[in-house]
Amino acid sequence: MIERQFIAQKTKEYYIKQYIENKLKGVGISQIKLKKIPLGEKIIIYTSRPSLIVGSRGANIRDLTRVLKQDFKLENPQIEINEVKNPFIDAMIVAERIASSLERFGSARFKSIGHKVMENVIKSGALGIEVIISGKIPGARAKSWRFYQGYLKKCGDIAVTGVQKAKTAALLKTGIIGIQVSIMPPDIVLPDYVNIRKELVQESSVKDVKEGALGSSEAVGDEEAGEKAGIGKGKKKVSAAGEKEKTEKKKVAPRKKTEAKESKDVKETKEVVVETENKEEVKEE
């Protein structure tokens, strides 16, 4: 008994959705949700053109509520309309636009329609899109034309739950044209996606720059480690003592030169004094 109730409820919801889609065809309906609330039944319609659904002074809404009460026997149906912010990312709206443009311009311009739709979808931020148009296009023999651009998952859980898919049909003079659209939205999180934080990148770059600028720091660190271990102390002391001796020799060398100059001057003065004394002695004699 419970199973039959569930089946009856779901079939009722399906017929309600089908009626609303047929009633509001070409208005850009994305999806229809039905919710059970304490006051009655709530029907949420997601669309890209809410003004066309409401009609002049809410005439379409009043007609819908009246039909839902009489034909589908809903006690208190409440219709809520939500606008789709980016219609080019919604697969159902894109499929309906392709169908309406094919019905308007015919099958001769199906390639330009497909490429234009792909361009708009990629510009709006989608990661990838695939459009399959099948039917008697452009000749009398049925074919399938595939338009694709970007990145689109074909298998795995992401392909089932993340990728948006929609199917619709366009009625032309040559026959019915099937349209299938698959869009990969921009906000999807892939399992193989890796996010590199900017802070880590900046820290690693700063470390590399420091290591490159201070390349001798490793040698200094090795010497310090050797000092701690008791190795290389004598070498450092000897080198320091040698440097001190060199500096002292440099300082002492000019002193010796000055002393030598002073001794030469003294000798010359002594010789001059001796010569003068000898001359005076000769004169006295």
C-alpha positions, 0 to 999 in steps of 0.5 A, spaced: 500 500 500 505 504 501 509 503 495 502 505 491 502 511 494 509 513 493 508 511 485 501 515 485 504 521 488 510 521 483 506 520 477 501 526 479 508 530 480 510 528 473 503 530 470 503 537 473 510 538 471 509 536 464 502 541 464 506 547 466 512 546 461 507 545 455 503 551 458 509 555 459 513 553 453 518 558 450 518 562 456 525 559 458 523 554 464 529 551 467 526 546 472 520 545 476 520 543 484 514 541 488 514 541 495 509 539 501 508 545 506 503 545 512 498 550 508 498 546 502 503 545 495 508 549 493 510 549 486 517 553 485 518 555 477 526 557 475 526 561 469 530 566 465 524 570 464 519 571 470 515 577 467 512 572 461 510 567 466 507 572 471 503 575 465 499 582 465 497 583 472 498 576 474 493 573 469 497 567 467 498 565 475 491 565 476 490 561 470 495 556 473 492 556 480 485 554 477 487 549 473 491 545 478 485 546 483 480 543 478 484 538 474 489 536 479 485 537 485 490 540 489 488 544 495 492 550 496 497 551 490 502 556 491 506 558 485 513 561 486 517 564 481 525 564 481 529 568 476 535 564 473 541 569 474 546 566 468 541 562 463 547 560 459 550 555 464 543 552 465 543 546 460 535 546 459 534 553 457 540 553 452 537 547 449 530 551 449 534 556 445 537 552 440 530 549 439 526 555 438 532 558 434 531 552 429 524 553 429 525 560 427 530 560 422 530 553 419 535 547 419 539 551 414 543 555 419 544 550 424 551 550 424 551 558 426 546 557 431 550 551 435 557 555 434 554 561 437 551 558 443 557 555 445 561 561 444 556 564 449 556 559 454 564 559 454 564 566 455 559 566 461 564 562 465 562 554 463 568 549 463 565 546 457 559 544 453 557 539 448 551 540 443 548 534 439 543 535 434 540 529 431 535 529 425 534 530 418 539 536 418 541 538 412 539 533 407 533 528 407 538 523 411 538 523 418 545 525 421 548 527 428 552 533 429 556 534 435 559 541 437 563 541 443 568 546 446 572 546 453 573 541 458 567 536 459 567 529 464 564 523 460 565 518 466 565 518 473 561 521 479 562 528 476 559 526 470 553 523 473 552 528 478 556 535 476 555 535 469 548 538 467 544 535 461 538 536 458 534 534 452 529 537 448 526 537 441 524 542 435 519 541 430 521 542 423 518 541 416 523 536 415 521 532 421 523 532 429 530 534 431 533 532 437 537 536 441 542 534 447 546 539 451 551 537 456 554 543 460 560 543 465 558 549 470 564 553 473 563 552 480 564 544 480 569 541 484 573 536 481 577 530 485 584 531 481 583 539 482 590 542 486 589 548 490 596 552 491 596 557 496 599 564 495 602 564 502 606 558 501 609 560 494 611 566 497 615 563 502 618 558 498 620 564 493 623 568 499 627 562 502 630 561 495 632 568 494 635 568 501 639 561 499 641 564 493 644 571 496 647 568 502 651 562 498 657 562 503 652 561 509 653 554 508 660 554 509 660 558 515 655 554 518 660 548 517 665 552 520 661 553 526 659 546 527 666 544 527 668 549 532 662 546 536 665 539 535 672 542 537 675 541 530 678 547 526 680 551 533 687 551 532 687 553 524 682 559 526 687 561 532 693 560 527 690 564 522 688 570 526 695 570 529 698 570 522 694 576 520 696 580 527 703 579 525 702 581 518 699 587 520 704 589 525 710 588 520 706 593 515 706 598 521 713 596 523 716 597 516 716 604 516 719 605 523 725 602 520 726 606 514 725 612 518 730 610 523 735 608 518 734 615 515 735 618 522 742 614 522 744 616 516 743 624 517 747 623 524 753 620 520 753 625 515 753 631 521 758 627 525 763 627 518 761 634 517 763 636 524 770 632 524 772 636 517 770 642 520 775 641 526 780 638 522 780 645 518 781 649 524 787 645 526 790 646 520 789 653 520 792 654 527 798 651 525 
